[in-house]
Amino acid sequence: MQDPRLRLLAVVAISITAFSGIAGAFLAALWYLTCTRGPGMLRRSSWPLVAFIPLLLVTAAIWITGGEWLSYLVRLGVVILVAIYAYQDQKPGEFIQVCTWAFGPGVGFDLGLAGEMAVSSIRFLGGEVQRVRQAYLLKSSPIGARALSSIATNLVFGLLRRAEDQADLLFVRGYGKGGVSCAKFSSSRRDFIAAGVAVLLFLLCFFPVREFFILAQ
């Protein structure tokens, strides 16, 4: 989707739809498969699927305690897929543009800046994961539990150092509060269709068609 405003609207609407129940998750999965480029993006870069690891761990805990693990797995699984699509389809600078457009140059710019820094950290983490993976492949070394612990520790400390460097950079440049973002948005017919379908599914999920006809009579 070209317009980040419509993408954000669609992602929020379809995520709530997916979390509402099994039927909503099924509709959200159909939207993900037919209205987005999510599956193609995952084929090109599948590392964000590691987000399913915590989901599987929590699902296992719910299963052991006798909870509704299947519903939780399906609903949260679709929500994660939609979130991965939103992350992969976002371009640098779009979040701060949308926040500034929606909330103004004060609070909106600050929220957008925080969001951009968070997303850039995730992209940095993804690049580091790819480099570590390539290094182990070149050495033909298996990645065991001990290696995973060491890799995770180094990645966490790398993110902390990066966050400290970013804070120092903002301080040196005299950043205080707020700012201006000259946003230029372009929308296509596909953007309006995808966002419209997402909002329609959201409305159908919380306002069933059967009740609409009853009220119409």
CNS distance restraints for C-alpha pairs under 8 A (distance, minus, plus):
assign (resid   1 and name CA) (resid   6 and name CA) 7.75 0.50 0.50
assign (resid   1 and name CA) (resid   7 and name CA) 6.17 0.50 0.50
assign (resid   1 and name CA) (resid  36 and name CA) 7.59 0.50 0.50
assign (resid   1 and name CA) (resid  89 and name CA) 7.41 0.50 0.50
assign (resid   1 and name CA) (resid 188 and name CA) 7.91 0.50 0.50
assign (resid   1 and name CA) (resid 190 and name CA) 7.34 0.50 0.50
assign (resid   1 and name CA) (resid 191 and name CA) 5.37 0.50 0.50
assign (resid   2 and name CA) (resid   7 and name CA) 7.90 0.50 0.50
assign (resid   2 and name CA) (resid 185 and name CA) 7.93 0.50 0.50
assign (resid   2 and name CA) (resid 186 and name CA) 6.38 0.50 0.50
assign (resid   2 and name CA) (resid 187 and name CA) 5.86 0.50 0.50
assign (resid   2 and name CA) (resid 188 and name CA) 6.89 0.50 0.50
assign (resid   2 and name CA) (resid 191 and name CA) 6.78 0.50 0.50
assign (resid   3 and name CA) (resid   7 and name CA) 6.34 0.50 0.50
assign (resid   3 and name CA) (resid 185 and name CA) 5.85 0.50 0.50
assign (resid   3 and name CA) (resid 186 and name CA) 5.59 0.50 0.50
assign (resid   3 and name CA) (resid 187 and name CA) 5.03 0.50 0.50
assign (resid   3 and name CA) (resid 188 and name CA) 7.68 0.50 0.50
assign (resid   3 and name CA) (resid 191 and name CA) 6.82 0.50 0.50
assign (resid   4 and name CA) (resid   8 and name CA) 6.01 0.50 0.50
assign (resid   4 and name CA) (resid  90 and name CA) 7.47 0.50 0.50
assign (resid   4 and name CA) (resid  94 and name CA) 6.39 0.50 0.50
assign (resid   4 and name CA) (resid  95 and name CA) 7.64 0.50 0.50
assign (resid   4 and name CA) (resid  98 and name CA) 6.94 0.50 0.50
assign (resid   4 and name CA) (resid 185 and name CA) 7.67 0.50 0.50
assign (resid   5 and name CA) (resid   9 and name CA) 6.28 0.50 0.50
assign (resid   5 and name CA) (resid  98 and name CA) 6.17 0.50 0.50
assign (resid   6 and name CA) (resid  10 and name CA) 6.02 0.50 0.50
assign (resid   6 and name CA) (resid 191 and name CA) 6.61 0.50 0.50
assign (resid   6 and name CA) (resid 192 and name CA) 7.15 0.50 0.50
assign (resid   6 and name CA) (resid 195 and name CA) 5.86 0.50 0.50
assign (resid   7 and name CA) (resid  11 and name CA) 6.01 0.50 0.50
assign (resid   7 and name CA) (resid  86 and name CA) 7.49 0.50 0.50
assign (resid   7 and name CA) (resid 191 and name CA) 7.46 0.50 0.50
assign (resid   7 and name CA) (resid 195 and name CA) 6.79 0.50 0.50
assign (resid   8 and name CA) (resid  12 and name CA) 6.12 0.50 0.50
assign (resid   8 and name CA) (resid  86 and name CA) 7.85 0.50 0.50
assign (resid   9 and name CA) (resid  13 and name CA) 6.15 0.50 0.50
assign (resid   9 and name CA) (resid 195 and name CA) 6.76 0.50 0.50
assign (resid  10 and name CA) (resid  14 and name CA) 5.95 0.50 0.50
assign (resid  10 and name CA) (resid 194 and name CA) 7.16 0.50 0.50
assign (resid  10 and name CA) (resid 195 and name CA) 4.68 0.50 0.50
assign (resid  10 and name CA) (resid 196 and name CA) 7.67 0.50 0.50
assign (resid  10 and name CA) (resid 198 and name CA) 5.30 0.50 0.50
assign (resid  10 and name CA) (resid 199 and name CA) 6.60 0.50 0.50
assign (resid  11 and name CA) (resid  15 and name CA) 5.85 0.50 0.50
assign (resid  11 and name CA) (resid  82 and name CA) 6.72 0.50 0.50
assign (resid  11 and name CA) (resid  83 and name CA) 7.46 0.50 0.50
assign (resid  11 and name CA) (resid  86 and name CA) 7.06 0.50 0.50
assign (resid  11 and name CA) (resid 198 and name CA) 7.74 0.50 0.50
assign (resid  12 and name CA) (resid  16 and name CA) 6.31 0.50 0.50
assign (resid  13 and name CA) (resid  17 and name CA) 6.29 0.50 0.50
assign (resid  13 and name CA) (resid 198 and name CA) 6.05 0.50 0.50
assign (resid  13 and name CA) (resid 199 and name CA) 5.77 0.50 0.50
assign (resid  13 and name CA) (resid 202 and name CA) 5.76 0.50 0.50
assign (resid  14 and name CA) (resid  18 and name CA) 6.07 0.50 0.50
assign (resid  14 and name CA) (resid  28 and name CA) 5.75 0.50 0.50
assign (resid  14 and name CA) (resid  82 and name CA) 7.99 0.50 0.50
assign (resid  14 and name CA) (resid 198 and name CA) 5.40 0.50 0.50
assign (resid  14 and name CA) (resid 199 and name CA) 7.20 0.50 0.50
assign (resid  14 and name CA) (resid 201 and name CA) 7.26 0.50 0.50
assign (resid  14 and name CA) (resid 202 and name CA) 6.28 0.50 0.50
assign (resid  15 and name CA) (resid  19 and name CA) 6.22 0.50 0.50
assign (resid  15 and name CA) (resid  28 and name CA) 7.40 0.50 0.50
assign (resid  15 and name CA) (resid  78 and name CA) 7.87 0.50 0.50
assign (resid  15 and name CA) (resid  79 and name CA) 5.37 0.50 0.50
assign (resid  15 and name CA) (resid  82 and name CA) 6.96 0.50 0.50
assign (resid  16 and name CA) (resid  20 and name CA) 6.18 0.50 0.50
assign (resid  16 and name CA) (resid 202 and name CA) 7.25 0.50 0.50
assign (resid  17 and name CA) (resid  21 and name CA) 7.57 0.50 0.50
assign (resid  17 and name CA) (resid  24 and name CA) 4.97 0.50 0.50
assign (resid  17 and name CA) (resid  25 and name CA) 6.62 0.50 0.50
assign (resid  17 and name CA) (resid  27 and name CA) 7.87 0.50 0.50
assign (resid  17 and name CA) (resid  28 and name CA) 6.58 0.50 0.50
assign (resid  17 and name CA) (resid 201 and name CA) 7.03 0.50 0.50
assign (resid  17 and name CA) (resid 202 and name CA) 5.20 0.50 0.50
assign (resid  17 and name CA) (resid 205 and name CA) 6.33 0.50 0.50
assign (resid  18 and name CA) (resid  22 and name CA) 7.40 0.50 0.50
assign (resid  18 and name CA) (resid  23 and name CA) 7.84 0.50 0.50
assign (resid  18 and name CA) (resid  24 and name CA) 4.62 0.50 0.50
assign (resid  18 and name CA) (resid  25 and name CA) 3.77 0.50 0.50
assign (resid  18 and name CA) (resid  26 and name CA) 7.28 0.50 0.50
assign (resid  18 and name CA) (resid  27 and name CA) 7.34 0.50 0.50
assign (resid  18 and name CA) (resid  28 and name CA) 5.42 0.50 0.50
assign (resid  18 and name CA) (resid  29 and name CA) 7.87 0.50 0.50
assign (resid  18 and name CA) (resid  75 and name CA) 5.58 0.50 0.50
assign (resid  18 and name CA) (resid  76 and name CA) 7.66 0.50 0.50
assign (resid  18 and name CA) (resid  78 and name CA) 6.43 0.50 0.50
assign (resid  18 and name CA) (resid  79 and name CA) 6.22 0.50 0.50
assign (resid  19 and name CA) (resid  24 and name CA) 6.93 0.50 0.50
assign (resid  19 and name CA) (resid  25 and name CA) 6.51 0.50 0.50
assign (resid  19 and name CA) (resid  75 and name CA) 5.08 0.50 0.50
assign (resid  19 and name CA) (resid  76 and name CA) 6.59 0.50 0.50
assign (resid  19 and name CA) (resid  79 and name CA) 6.94 0.50 0.50
assign (resid  20 and name CA) (resid  24 and name CA) 5.87 0.50 0.50
assign (resid  20 and name CA) (resid  25 and name CA) 7.42 0.50 0.50
assign (resid  20 and name CA) (resid  75 and name CA) 7.65 0.50 0.50
assign (resid  20 and name CA) (resid 205 and name CA) 7.67 0.50 0.50
assign (resid  21 and name CA) (resid  25 and name CA) 6.12 0.50 0.50
assign (resid  21 and name CA) (resid  71 and name CA) 7.26 0.50 0.50
assign (resid  21 and name CA) (resid  75 and name CA) 6.55 0.50 0.50
assign (resid  22 and name CA) (resid  26 and name CA) 6.21 0.50 0.50
assign (resid  22 and name CA) (resid  71 and name CA) 6.34 0.50 0.50
assign (resid  22 and name CA) (resid  74 and name CA) 6.95 0.50 0.50
assign (resid  22 and name CA) (resid  75 and name CA) 6.44 0.50 0.50
assign (resid  23 and name CA) (resid  27 and name CA) 6.35 0.50 0.50
assign (resid  24 and name CA) (resid  28 and name CA) 6.05 0.50 0.50
assign (resid  24 and name CA) (resid 201 and name CA) 7.93 0.50 0.50
assign (resid  24 and name CA) (resid 205 and name CA) 6.22 0.50 0.50
assign (resid  25 and name CA) (resid  29 and name CA) 6.03 0.50 0.50
assign (resid  25 and name CA) (resid  74 and name CA) 6.84 0.50 0.50
assign (resid  25 and name CA) (resid  75 and name CA) 5.38 0.50 0.50
assign (resid  25 and name CA) (resid  78 and name CA) 6.22 0.50 0.50
assign (resid  26 and name CA) (resid  30 and name CA) 6.36 0.50 0.50
assign (resid  27 and name CA) (resid  31 and name CA) 6.32 0.50 0.50
assign (resid  27 and name CA) (resid 201 and name CA) 7.06 0.50 0.50
assign (resid  28 and name CA) (resid  32 and name CA) 6.15 0.50 0.50
assign (resid  28 and name CA) (resid  78 and name CA) 7.06 0.50 0.50
assign (resid  28 and name CA) (resid 198 and name CA) 7.84 0.50 0.50
assign (resid  28 and name CA) (resid 201 and name CA) 7.75 0.50 0.50
assign (resid  29 and name CA) (resid  33 and name CA) 6.22 0.50 0.50
assign (resid  29 and name CA) (resid  78 and name CA) 6.21 0.50 0.50
assign (resid  30 and name CA) (resid  34 and name CA) 6.05 0.50 0.50
assign (resid  31 and name CA) (resid  35 and name CA) 5.32 0.50 0.50
assign (resid  31 and name CA) (resid  36 and name CA) 7.29 0.50 0.50
assign (resid  31 and name CA) (resid 194 and name CA) 7.90 0.50 0.50
assign (resid  31 and name CA) (resid 197 and name CA) 7.66 0.50 0.50
assign (resid  31 and name CA) (resid 198 and name CA) 7.10 0.50 0.50
assign (resid  32 and name CA) (resid  36 and name CA) 5.47 0.50 0.50
assign (resid  32 and name CA) (resid  37 and name CA) 7.92 0.50 0.50
assign (resid  32 and name CA) (resid  38 and name CA) 6.74 0.50 0.50
assign (resid  32 and name CA) (resid  81 and name CA) 7.99 0.50 0.50
assign (resid  32 and name CA) (resid  82 and name CA) 6.78 0.50 0.50
assign (resid  33 and name CA) (resid  37 and name CA) 7.63 0.50 0.50
assign (resid  33 and name CA) (resid  38 and name CA) 7.17 0.50 0.50
assign (resid  33 and name CA) (resid  39 and name CA) 6.89 0.50 0.50
assign (resid  35 and name CA) (resid 194 and name CA) 5.50 0.50 0.50
assign (resid  36 and name CA) (resid  85 and name CA) 7.84 0.50 0.50
assign (resid  36 and name CA) (resid 194 and name CA) 7.63 0.50 0.50
assign (resid  37 and name CA) (resid  41 and name CA) 6.25 0.50 0.50
assign (resid  37 and name CA) (resid  85 and name CA) 7.59 0.50 0.50
assign (resid  38 and name CA) (resid  42 and name CA) 6.25 0.50 0.50
assign (resid  38 and name CA) (resid  81 and name CA) 7.90 0.50 0.50
assign (resid  38 and name CA) (resid  82 and name CA) 7.82 0.50 0.50
assign (resid  38 and name CA) (resid  84 and name CA) 7.77 0.50 0.50
assign (resid  38 and name CA) (resid  85 and name CA) 4.98 0.50 0.50
assign (resid  38 and name CA) (resid  88 and name CA) 7.98 0.50 0.50
assign (resid  39 and name CA) (resid  43 and name CA) 6.42 0.50 0.50
assign (resid  40 and name CA) (resid  44 and name CA) 6.57 0.50 0.50
assign (resid  41 and name CA) (resid  45 and name CA) 6.20 0.50 0.50
assign (resid  41 and name CA) (resid  46 and name CA) 7.82 0.50 0.50
assign (resid  41 and name CA) (resid  85 and name CA) 7.56 0.50 0.50
assign (resid  41 and name CA) (resid  88 and name CA) 7.03 0.50 0.50
assign (resid  42 and name CA) (resid  46 and name CA) 4.75 0.50 0.50
assign (resid  47 and name CA) (resid 126 and name CA) 7.15 0.50 0.50
assign (resid  48 and name CA) (resid  84 and name CA) 6.59 0.50 0.50
assign (resid  48 and name CA) (resid 126 and name CA) 7.78 0.50 0.50
assign (resid  49 and name CA) (resid  53 and name CA) 7.95 0.50 0.50
assign (resid  49 and name CA) (resid  84 and name CA) 7.93 0.50 0.50
assign (resid  51 and name CA) (resid  55 and name CA) 7.20 0.50 0.50
assign (resid  51 and name CA) (resid  80 and name CA) 7.35 0.50 0.50
assign (resid  52 and name CA) (resid  56 and name CA) 6.11 0.50 0.50
assign (resid  52 and name CA) (resid  77 and name CA) 7.33 0.50 0.50
assign (resid  52 and name CA) (resid  80 and name CA) 7.51 0.50 0.50
assign (resid  53 and name CA) (resid  57 and name CA) 6.32 0.50 0.50
assign (resid  54 and name CA) (resid  58 and name CA) 6.17 0.50 0.50
assign (resid  55 and name CA) (resid  59 and name CA) 6.02 0.50 0.50
assign (resid  55 and name CA) (resid  73 and name CA) 7.19 0.50 0.50
assign (resid  55 and name CA) (resid  76 and name CA) 7.49 0.50 0.50
assign (resid  55 and name CA) (resid  77 and name CA) 7.59 0.50 0.50
assign (resid  56 and name CA) (resid  60 and name CA) 6.06 0.50 0.50
assign (resid  56 and name CA) (resid  73 and name CA) 7.51 0.50 0.50
assign (resid  57 and name CA) (resid  61 and name CA) 6.38 0.50 0.50
assign (resid  58 and name CA) (resid  62 and name CA) 6.25 0.50 0.50
assign (resid  59 and name CA) (resid  63 and name CA) 6.13 0.50 0.50
assign (resid  59 and name CA) (resid  69 and name CA) 5.48 0.50 0.50
assign (resid  59 and name CA) (resid  70 and name CA) 7.84 0.50 0.50
assign (resid  59 and name CA) (resid  72 and name CA) 7.01 0.50 0.50
assign (resid  59 and name CA) (resid  73 and name CA) 6.20 0.50 0.50
assign (resid  60 and name CA) (resid  64 and name CA) 6.17 0.50 0.50
assign (resid  60 and name CA) (resid  69 and name CA) 7.48 0.50 0.50
assign (resid  61 and name CA) (resid  65 and name CA) 6.29 0.50 0.50
assign (resid  62 and name CA) (resid  66 and name CA) 6.15 0.50 0.50
assign (resid  62 and name CA) (resid  67 and name CA) 5.01 0.50 0.50
assign (resid  62 and name CA) (resid  68 and name CA) 6.89 0.50 0.50
assign (resid  62 and name CA) (resid  69 and name CA) 5.44 0.50 0.50
assign (resid  63 and name CA) (resid  67 and name CA) 5.70 0.50 0.50
assign (resid  63 and name CA) (resid  68 and name CA) 7.12 0.50 0.50
assign (resid  63 and name CA) (resid  69 and name CA) 5.29 0.50 0.50
assign (resid  68 and name CA) (resid  72 and name CA) 6.47 0.50 0.50
assign (resid  69 and name CA) (resid  73 and name CA) 6.02 0.50 0.50
assign (resid  70 and name CA) (resid  74 and name CA) 6.16 0.50 0.50
assign (resid  71 and name CA) (resid  75 and name CA) 6.04 0.50 0.50
assign (resid  72 and name CA) (resid  76 and name CA) 5.89 0.50 0.50
assign (resid  73 and name CA) (resid  77 and name CA) 5.62 0.50 0.50
assign (resid  74 and name CA) (resid  78 and name CA) 6.32 0.50 0.50
assign (resid  75 and name CA) (resid  79 and name CA) 6.40 0.50 0.50
assign (resid  76 and name CA) (resid  80 and name CA) 6.09 0.50 0.50
assign (resid  77 and name CA) (resid  81 and name CA) 6.32 0.50 0.50
assign (resid  78 and name CA) (resid  82 and name CA) 6.26 0.50 0.50
assign (resid  79 and name CA) (resid  83 and name CA) 6.17 0.50 0.50
assign (resid  80 and name CA) (resid  84 and name CA) 6.07 0.50 0.50
assign (resid  81 and name CA) (resid  85 and name CA) 6.29 0.50 0.50
assign (resid  82 and name CA) (resid  86 and name CA) 6.27 0.50 0.50
assign (resid  83 and name CA) (resid  87 and name CA) 6.19 0.50 0.50
assign (resid  84 and name CA) (resid  88 and name CA) 6.09 0.50 0.50
assign (resid  85 and name CA) (resid  89 and name CA) 5.91 0.50 0.50
assign (resid  86 and name CA) (resid  90 and name CA) 6.09 0.50 0.50
assign (resid  87 and name CA) (resid 119 and name CA) 7.85 0.50 0.50
assign (resid  90 and name CA) (resid  94 and name CA) 6.83 0.50 0.50
assign (resid  92 and name CA) (resid 116 and name CA) 7.34 0.50 0.50
assign (resid  92 and name CA) (resid 120 and name CA) 7.96 0.50 0.50
assign (resid  93 and name CA) (resid  97 and name CA) 6.32 0.50 0.50
assign (resid  93 and name CA) (resid 116 and name CA) 6.82 0.50 0.50
assign (resid  94 and name CA) (resid  98 and name CA) 6.18 0.50 0.50
assign (resid  95 and name CA) (resid  99 and name CA) 6.17 0.50 0.50
assign (resid  95 and name CA) (resid 112 and name CA) 5.50 0.50 0.50
assign (resid  95 and name CA) (resid 113 and name CA) 7.95 0.50 0.50
assign (resid  95 and name CA) (resid 115 and name CA) 6.61 0.50 0.50
assign (resid  95 and name CA) (resid 116 and name CA) 6.24 0.50 0.50
assign (resid  96 and name CA) (resid 100 and name CA) 5.98 0.50 0.50
assign (resid  96 and name CA) (resid 108 and name CA) 7.56 0.50 0.50
assign (resid  96 and name CA) (resid 109 and name CA) 6.12 0.50 0.50
assign (resid  96 and name CA) (resid 111 and name CA) 7.30 0.50 0.50
assign (resid  96 and name CA) (resid 112 and name CA) 3.64 0.50 0.50
assign (resid  96 and name CA) (resid 113 and name CA) 5.72 0.50 0.50
assign (resid  96 and name CA) (resid 115 and name CA) 7.20 0.50 0.50
assign (resid  96 and name CA) (resid 116 and name CA) 6.52 0.50 0.50
assign (resid  96 and name CA) (resid 181 and name CA) 7.33 0.50 0.50
assign (resid  97 and name CA) (resid 101 and name CA) 6.04 0.50 0.50
assign (resid  97 and name CA) (resid 109 and name CA) 7.91 0.50 0.50
assign (resid  97 and name CA) (resid 112 and name CA) 7.08 0.50 0.50
assign (resid  97 and name CA) (resid 181 and name CA) 5.93 0.50 0.50
assign (resid  97 and name CA) (resid 182 and name CA) 7.29 0.50 0.50
assign (resid  97 and name CA) (resid 183 and name CA) 5.31 0.50 0.50
assign (resid  98 and name CA) (resid 102 and name CA) 6.05 0.50 0.50
assign (resid  98 and name CA) (resid 112 and name CA) 7.49 0.50 0.50
assign (resid  98 and name CA) (resid 183 and name CA) 7.74 0.50 0.50
assign (resid  99 and name CA) (resid 103 and name CA) 5.77 0.50 0.50
assign (resid  99 and name CA) (resid 104 and name CA) 7.34 0.50 0.50
assign (resid  99 and name CA) (resid 108 and name CA) 4.68 0.50 0.50
assign (resid  99 and name CA) (resid 109 and name CA) 6.27 0.50 0.50
assign (resid  99 and name CA) (resid 111 and name CA) 6.59 0.50 0.50
assign (resid  99 and name CA) (resid 112 and name CA) 5.20 0.50 0.50
assign (resid 100 and name CA) (resid 104 and name CA) 4.73 0.50 0.50
assign (resid 100 and name CA) (resid 105 and name CA) 5.35 0.50 0.50
assign (resid 100 and name CA) (resid 106 and name CA) 7.74 0.50 0.50
assign (resid 100 and name CA) (resid 107 and name CA) 7.82 0.50 0.50
assign (resid 100 and name CA) (resid 108 and name CA) 4.34 0.50 0.50
assign (resid 100 and name CA) (resid 109 and name CA) 4.92 0.50 0.50
assign (resid 100 and name CA) (resid 112 and name CA) 6.81 0.50 0.50
assign (resid 100 and name CA) (resid 180 and name CA) 7.50 0.50 0.50
assign (resid 100 and name CA) (resid 181 and name CA) 6.58 0.50 0.50
assign (resid 101 and name CA) (resid 105 and name CA) 7.86 0.50 0.50
assign (resid 101 and name CA) (resid 108 and name CA) 7.38 0.50 0.50
assign (resid 101 and name CA) (resid 183 and name CA) 7.40 0.50 0.50
assign (resid 102 and name CA) (resid 108 and name CA) 6.77 0.50 0.50
assign (resid 103 and name CA) (resid 107 and name CA) 6.32 0.50 0.50
assign (resid 103 and name CA) (resid 108 and name CA) 4.36 0.50 0.50
assign (resid 103 and name CA) (resid 109 and name CA) 7.80 0.50 0.50
assign (resid 104 and name CA) (resid 108 and name CA) 5.01 0.50 0.50
assign (resid 104 and name CA) (resid 109 and name CA) 6.88 0.50 0.50
assign (resid 105 and name CA) (resid 109 and name CA) 5.11 0.50 0.50
assign (resid 105 and name CA) (resid 178 and name CA) 5.53 0.50 0.50
assign (resid 105 and name CA) (resid 179 and name CA) 5.28 0.50 0.50
assign (resid 105 and name CA) (resid 180 and name CA) 5.50 0.50 0.50
assign (resid 105 and name CA) (resid 181 and name CA) 7.50 0.50 0.50
assign (resid 106 and name CA) (resid 110 and name CA) 6.50 0.50 0.50
assign (resid 106 and name CA) (resid 177 and name CA) 6.82 0.50 0.50
assign (resid 106 and name CA) (resid 178 and name CA) 4.13 0.50 0.50
assign (resid 106 and name CA) (resid 179 and name CA) 6.44 0.50 0.50
assign (resid 107 and name CA) (resid 111 and name CA) 6.12 0.50 0.50
assign (resid 107 and name CA) (resid 178 and name CA) 6.49 0.50 0.50
assign (resid 108 and name CA) (resid 112 and name CA) 6.02 0.50 0.50
assign (resid 108 and name CA) (resid 178 and name CA) 7.60 0.50 0.50
assign (resid 109 and name CA) (resid 113 and name CA) 5.97 0.50 0.50
assign (resid 109 and name CA) (resid 178 and name CA) 5.31 0.50 0.50
assign (resid 109 and name CA) (resid 179 and name CA) 5.75 0.50 0.50
assign (resid 109 and name CA) (resid 180 and name CA) 7.06 0.50 0.50
assign (resid 109 and name CA) (resid 181 and name CA) 7.55 0.50 0.50
assign (resid 110 and name CA) (resid 114 and name CA) 6.23 0.50 0.50
assign (resid 110 and name CA) (resid 177 and name CA) 6.91 0.50 0.50
assign (resid 110 and name CA) (resid 178 and name CA) 5.66 0.50 0.50
assign (resid 110 and name CA) (resid 179 and name CA) 7.75 0.50 0.50
assign (resid 111 and name CA) (resid 115 and name CA) 6.15 0.50 0.50
assign (resid 112 and name CA) (resid 116 and name CA) 6.03 0.50 0.50
assign (resid 113 and name CA) (resid 117 and name CA) 6.19 0.50 0.50
assign (resid 114 and name CA) (resid 118 and name CA) 6.24 0.50 0.50
assign (resid 115 and name CA) (resid 119 and name CA) 6.16 0.50 0.50
assign (resid 116 and name CA) (resid 120 and name CA) 5.99 0.50 0.50
assign (resid 117 and name CA) (resid 121 and name CA) 6.16 0.50 0.50
assign (resid 118 and name CA) (resid 122 and name CA) 6.44 0.50 0.50
assign (resid 119 and name CA) (resid 123 and name CA) 6.29 0.50 0.50
assign (resid 120 and name CA) (resid 124 and name CA) 6.07 0.50 0.50
assign (resid 121 and name CA) (resid 125 and name CA) 6.10 0.50 0.50
assign (resid 121 and name CA) (resid 159 and name CA) 6.87 0.50 0.50
assign (resid 122 and name CA) (resid 126 and name CA) 6.17 0.50 0.50
assign (resid 123 and name CA) (resid 127 and name CA) 6.27 0.50 0.50
assign (resid 124 and name CA) (resid 128 and name CA) 6.28 0.50 0.50
assign (resid 125 and name CA) (resid 129 and name CA) 6.15 0.50 0.50
assign (resid 125 and name CA) (resid 155 and name CA) 7.11 0.50 0.50
assign (resid 125 and name CA) (resid 159 and name CA) 7.49 0.50 0.50
assign (resid 126 and name CA) (resid 130 and name CA) 6.29 0.50 0.50
assign (resid 127 and name CA) (resid 131 and name CA) 6.28 0.50 0.50
assign (resid 128 and name CA) (resid 132 and name CA) 6.15 0.50 0.50
assign (resid 128 and name CA) (resid 155 and name CA) 7.50 0.50 0.50
assign (resid 129 and name CA) (resid 133 and name CA) 6.11 0.50 0.50
assign (resid 130 and name CA) (resid 134 and name CA) 6.18 0.50 0.50
assign (resid 131 and name CA) (resid 135 and name CA) 6.15 0.50 0.50
assign (resid 132 and name CA) (resid 136 and name CA) 6.34 0.50 0.50
assign (resid 132 and name CA) (resid 151 and name CA) 7.97 0.50 0.50
assign (resid 133 and name CA) (resid 137 and name CA) 6.22 0.50 0.50
assign (resid 134 and name CA) (resid 138 and name CA) 6.12 0.50 0.50
assign (resid 135 and name CA) (resid 139 and name CA) 6.36 0.50 0.50
assign (resid 136 and name CA) (resid 140 and name CA) 5.88 0.50 0.50
assign (resid 136 and name CA) (resid 141 and name CA) 5.29 0.50 0.50
assign (resid 136 and name CA) (resid 142 and name CA) 7.01 0.50 0.50
assign (resid 136 and name CA) (resid 143 and name CA) 7.34 0.50 0.50
assign (resid 137 and name CA) (resid 141 and name CA) 6.48 0.50 0.50
assign (resid 143 and name CA) (resid 147 and name CA) 5.69 0.50 0.50
assign (resid 143 and name CA) (resid 148 and name CA) 6.54 0.50 0.50
assign (resid 144 and name CA) (resid 148 and name CA) 6.15 0.50 0.50
assign (resid 145 and name CA) (resid 149 and name CA) 6.31 0.50 0.50
assign (resid 146 and name CA) (resid 150 and name CA) 6.42 0.50 0.50
assign (resid 147 and name CA) (resid 151 and name CA) 6.05 0.50 0.50
assign (resid 148 and name CA) (resid 152 and name CA) 5.97 0.50 0.50
assign (resid 149 and name CA) (resid 153 and name CA) 6.22 0.50 0.50
assign (resid 150 and name CA) (resid 154 and name CA) 6.28 0.50 0.50
assign (resid 151 and name CA) (resid 155 and name CA) 6.15 0.50 0.50
assign (resid 152 and name CA) (resid 156 and name CA) 6.18 0.50 0.50
assign (resid 153 and name CA) (resid 157 and name CA) 6.31 0.50 0.50
assign (resid 154 and name CA) (resid 158 and name CA) 6.00 0.50 0.50
assign (resid 155 and name CA) (resid 159 and name CA) 6.19 0.50 0.50
assign (resid 156 and name CA) (resid 160 and name CA) 6.30 0.50 0.50
assign (resid 157 and name CA) (resid 161 and name CA) 6.17 0.50 0.50
assign (resid 158 and name CA) (resid 162 and name CA) 6.15 0.50 0.50
assign (resid 159 and name CA) (resid 163 and name CA) 6.13 0.50 0.50
assign (resid 160 and name CA) (resid 164 and name CA) 6.26 0.50 0.50
assign (resid 161 and name CA) (resid 165 and name CA) 6.22 0.50 0.50
assign (resid 162 and name CA) (resid 166 and name CA) 6.21 0.50 0.50
assign (resid 163 and name CA) (resid 167 and name CA) 6.22 0.50 0.50
assign (resid 164 and name CA) (resid 168 and name CA) 6.22 0.50 0.50
assign (resid 165 and name CA) (resid 169 and name CA) 6.15 0.50 0.50
assign (resid 166 and name CA) (resid 170 and name CA) 6.27 0.50 0.50
assign (resid 167 and name CA) (resid 171 and name CA) 6.22 0.50 0.50
assign (resid 168 and name CA) (resid 172 and name CA) 6.11 0.50 0.50
assign (resid 169 and name CA) (resid 173 and name CA) 6.19 0.50 0.50
assign (resid 170 and name CA) (resid 174 and name CA) 6.32 0.50 0.50
assign (resid 170 and name CA) (resid 175 and name CA) 5.42 0.50 0.50
assign (resid 171 and name CA) (resid 175 and name CA) 5.90 0.50 0.50
assign (resid 187 and name CA) (resid 191 and name CA) 6.20 0.50 0.50
assign (resid 187 and name CA) (resid 192 and name CA) 7.50 0.50 0.50
assign (resid 188 and name CA) (resid 192 and name CA) 6.75 0.50 0.50
assign (resid 189 and name CA) (resid 193 and name CA) 6.25 0.50 0.50
assign (resid 190 and name CA) (resid 194 and name CA) 6.06 0.50 0.50
assign (resid 191 and name CA) (resid 195 and name CA) 6.08 0.50 0.50
assign (resid 192 and name CA) (resid 196 and name CA) 5.76 0.50 0.50
assign (resid 193 and name CA) (resid 197 and name CA) 6.05 0.50 0.50
assign (resid 194 and name CA) (resid 198 and name CA) 6.24 0.50 0.50
assign (resid 195 and name CA) (resid 199 and name CA) 6.24 0.50 0.50
assign (resid 196 and name CA) (resid 200 and name CA) 6.05 0.50 0.50
assign (resid 197 and name CA) (resid 201 and name CA) 6.11 0.50 0.50
assign (resid 198 and name CA) (resid 202 and name CA) 6.22 0.50 0.50
assign (resid 199 and name CA) (resid 203 and name CA) 6.24 0.50 0.50
assign (resid 200 and name CA) (resid 204 and name CA) 6.12 0.50 0.50
assign (resid 201 and name CA) (resid 205 and name CA) 5.99 0.50 0.50
assign (resid 202 and name CA) (resid 206 and name CA) 6.53 0.50 0.50
assign (resid 203 and name CA) (resid 207 and name CA) 5.54 0.50 0.50
assign (resid 203 and name CA) (resid 208 and name CA) 7.78 0.50 0.50
assign (resid 204 and name CA) (resid 208 and name CA) 5.10 0.50 0.50
assign (resid 204 and name CA) (resid 209 and name CA) 6.43 0.50 0.50
assign (resid 207 and name CA) (resid 211 and name CA) 7.02 0.50 0.50
assign (resid 207 and name CA) (resid 212 and name CA) 7.29 0.50 0.50
assign (resid 208 and name CA) (resid 212 and name CA) 6.64 0.50 0.50
assign (resid 209 and name CA) (resid 213 and name CA) 6.51 0.50 0.50
assign (resid 210 and name CA) (resid 214 and name CA) 6.39 0.50 0.50
assign (resid 211 and name CA) (resid 215 and name CA) 6.18 0.50 0.50
assign (resid 212 and name CA) (resid 216 and name CA) 6.09 0.50 0.50
assign (resid 213 and name CA) (resid 217 and name CA) 6.28 0.50 0.50
